[in-house]
Amino acid sequence: MGTNGTIIKTTSGGDNWIVQSSGTANMLVSISFPSLNVGYAVGDGNTIIKTTNGGQNWFPINSPISTDYRAVHFVDT
């Protein structure tokens, strides 16, 4: 992930990469998958996005805090 909302995904251990549409043009700086299919990414401009299908589709999550997010982590699912 990175600039312009770029997210790339591999299912081949890094041999091949697929560009995923994140739905944002903001820079993404951190991603975490607390389970196989559910993941979150955060970044600049109050950006929080979520997937429930392993990264095929991403949708925005509204946050009450307006900030540039730098990290997302989960202790468990």
C-alpha positions in Angstrom: 0.0 0.0 0.0 1.1 3.6 -0.3 0.5 6.8 -2.3 -2.8 7.5 -4.0 -4.6 4.8 -2.0 -2.6 2.0 -3.7 -3.1 -1.5 -2.3 -1.5 -4.5 -3.9 -2.2 -8.2 -2.9 -0.3 -11.4 -3.4 -1.7 -15.0 -3.0 1.5 -16.6 -4.4 4.0 -15.7 -1.7 5.1 -12.6 -3.6 5.6 -14.1 -7.0 2.6 -12.2 -8.5 0.9 -9.0 -7.3 -2.7 -7.8 -8.0 -3.7 -4.1 -7.6 -6.8 -3.7 -5.4 -9.1 -0.7 -5.6 -9.1 1.0 -2.2 -11.7 3.7 -3.0 -9.4 6.5 -1.7 -6.8 8.7 -3.2 -5.1 9.4 0.2 -1.8 7.9 1.2 -2.2 4.6 3.1 0.5 3.9 5.7 -0.6 0.9 7.8 -2.7 -2.3 7.2 -3.7 -5.1 9.5 -5.8 -8.2 9.0 -7.1 -9.5 12.3 -8.6 -12.5 10.4 -8.2 -14.1 7.0 -10.9 -12.0 5.3 -11.3 -8.9 7.5 -8.7 -6.1 7.2 -8.3 -2.4 7.9 -6.0 0.2 6.4 -5.4 3.7 7.6 -3.6 6.8 6.4 -3.7 10.5 5.6 -6.7 12.7 5.6 -8.7 10.8 8.3 -8.6 7.6 6.1 -9.8 4.3 7.6 -11.0 1.6 5.2 -12.1 -1.9 5.8 -12.4 -5.1 3.8 -14.5 -8.2 4.7 -13.5 -10.3 1.7 -9.7 -10.5 1.9 -9.1 -7.2 0.1 -11.3 -7.7 -3.0 -13.4 -4.7 -1.9 -12.7 -1.8 0.5 -15.1 0.6 2.0 -14.7 3.7 4.2 -15.1 3.8 8.0 -16.1 7.1 9.5 -14.0 8.3 12.4 -14.9 11.0 15.0 -11.3 12.1 15.1 -9.9 14.1 12.2 -6.2 13.2 11.9 -3.6 11.5 9.7 -3.5 7.9 11.0 -0.1 6.2 11.2 -0.7 2.7 12.4 -3.5 0.1 13.0 -3.0 -3.1 15.1 -5.3 -5.7 16.6 -4.6 -7.9 19.6 -7.1 -10.5 18.4 -10.1 -10.9 16.0 
